């Protein structure tokens, strides 16, 4: 059998726990649901860091972000670090990106052969945190303004970007189908939704009755009752500066659900395009997100914490050779994708260090994954690295300044009962804490983070002084070859190459 095409669809800030396929009773996602029914759904998939860039860079490389200096949203992904795009391209795939990937620095491709759009976020070092001055509030920090202003939306920057990225991805699929280049493709569509601000396109807002929108299962707690993570997030983006009412919480959740239904619509457009091109049956479709969203649970929003709503992501795979109608319970990680693509494409990693394990045996033969994942956070709002280990149903979160928390996710899925506070789990806690210490040197890593931040702040200050030479990716377009431009000058009919059904040859 010829090698399958790959369609990789990535959403931003889409929590697995907000999808119908993961048990949510309200959210309407028929395309996600159909994809899950004909493929394999990983019930407990995790990102490598609950923040955009570190998560994406870990996913692309199979390495914990700290191993490549990807500490925060202003970190570079070193050009010399292989990604799964390099692996697939070496295997003969035509690799293309439409949409965002949060690349910082001069390299805006990292193994992609083509890129159809510019990015959405800055490509410079301006969003570098400052652990030297942890109390400083940067202008680019989140606030609760997006919660206060939540509602339906007729047009927005995010909507414009996602429509452009999706349109160009679909156009590329049509062009690829008629091209002389007969390599299999690996197309990535990566969009902004359902990332805040919580503004749902009106058509998708109207799918939901606001009175039926569920409120957070775990309400916001008083200051004296908050745990370390809640206090930390309050200091980062809340600080009681923008009071939020129950009505605003409900509207933000309403908007988020509408935004997810919009994401489902984007996914459906791509699947319809593959179907129209007779490519769906020979294309592996992978859907995921870079991280989740707390969505008001515990009074928290966005990400940057290790509660499951923030760090657990959807991961659904369907296509030729993939087992259908299957749900996999043991925990897996984005870090597993690099090894998975390597095994799928037959490109040996040749001793390259990896922090993940191939999921290909799980996807094709039903082999159960090992059930262990690691994650970390070194971005804004913190002063020390924070680490997470999940093994089976146990999850431990550990940092120098916040201490240790231990949860049994089978018995306590809302993470309300911290087993670290009880003496009966002292032995288990000591064993897991020792394991974390053997994986990460927290003090040494903190010094690396501080040194990296200082370097990047200096470089950024210099590069925005005088004449600025941006790193932003600028898509190339050859207007002379677009549409009917110059048709008739020894060029074939451009419409005949794209029209469906295909024009009959005379």
Secondary structure as GFF3:
##gff-version 3
##sequence-region A 1 506
A	DSSP	beta_strand	5	11	.	.	.	ID=ss1
A	DSSP	three_ten_helix	16	18	.	.	.	ID=ss2
A	DSSP	three_ten_helix	20	22	.	.	.	ID=ss3
A	DSSP	alpha_helix	30	37	.	.	.	ID=ss4
A	DSSP	beta_strand	40	42	.	.	.	ID=ss5
A	DSSP	beta_strand	45	46	.	.	.	ID=ss6
A	DSSP	alpha_helix	52	61	.	.	.	ID=ss7
A	DSSP	three_ten_helix	65	68	.	.	.	ID=ss8
A	DSSP	alpha_helix	84	90	.	.	.	ID=ss9
A	DSSP	beta_strand	94	99	.	.	.	ID=ss10
A	DSSP	beta_strand	114	115	.	.	.	ID=ss11
A	DSSP	three_ten_helix	131	133	.	.	.	ID=ss12
A	DSSP	alpha_helix	145	148	.	.	.	ID=ss13
A	DSSP	beta_strand	151	153	.	.	.	ID=ss14
A	DSSP	alpha_helix	157	177	.	.	.	ID=ss15
A	DSSP	beta_strand	185	190	.	.	.	ID=ss16
A	DSSP	beta_strand	199	201	.	.	.	ID=ss17
A	DSSP	alpha_helix	202	205	.	.	.	ID=ss18
A	DSSP	three_ten_helix	210	212	.	.	.	ID=ss19
A	DSSP	three_ten_helix	223	225	.	.	.	ID=ss20
A	DSSP	alpha_helix	228	233	.	.	.	ID=ss21
A	DSSP	pi_helix	234	238	.	.	.	ID=ss22
A	DSSP	alpha_helix	246	276	.	.	.	ID=ss23
A	DSSP	three_ten_helix	280	282	.	.	.	ID=ss24
A	DSSP	beta_strand	283	289	.	.	.	ID=ss25
A	DSSP	three_ten_helix	297	299	.	.	.	ID=ss26
A	DSSP	alpha_helix	308	311	.	.	.	ID=ss27
A	DSSP	beta_strand	312	313	.	.	.	ID=ss28
A	DSSP	beta_strand	315	318	.	.	.	ID=ss29
A	DSSP	beta_strand	326	328	.	.	.	ID=ss30
A	DSSP	beta_strand	332	333	.	.	.	ID=ss31
A	DSSP	alpha_helix	336	345	.	.	.	ID=ss32
A	DSSP	alpha_helix	360	365	.	.	.	ID=ss33
A	DSSP	beta_strand	372	377	.	.	.	ID=ss34
A	DSSP	beta_strand	386	391	.	.	.	ID=ss35
A	DSSP	beta_strand	394	399	.	.	.	ID=ss36
A	DSSP	beta_strand	403	408	.	.	.	ID=ss37
A	DSSP	three_ten_helix	419	421	.	.	.	ID=ss38
A	DSSP	three_ten_helix	423	425	.	.	.	ID=ss39
A	DSSP	alpha_helix	426	439	.	.	.	ID=ss40
A	DSSP	alpha_helix	442	463	.	.	.	ID=ss41
A	DSSP	three_ten_helix	479	481	.	.	.	ID=ss42
A	DSSP	alpha_helix	494	498	.	.	.	ID=ss43
###
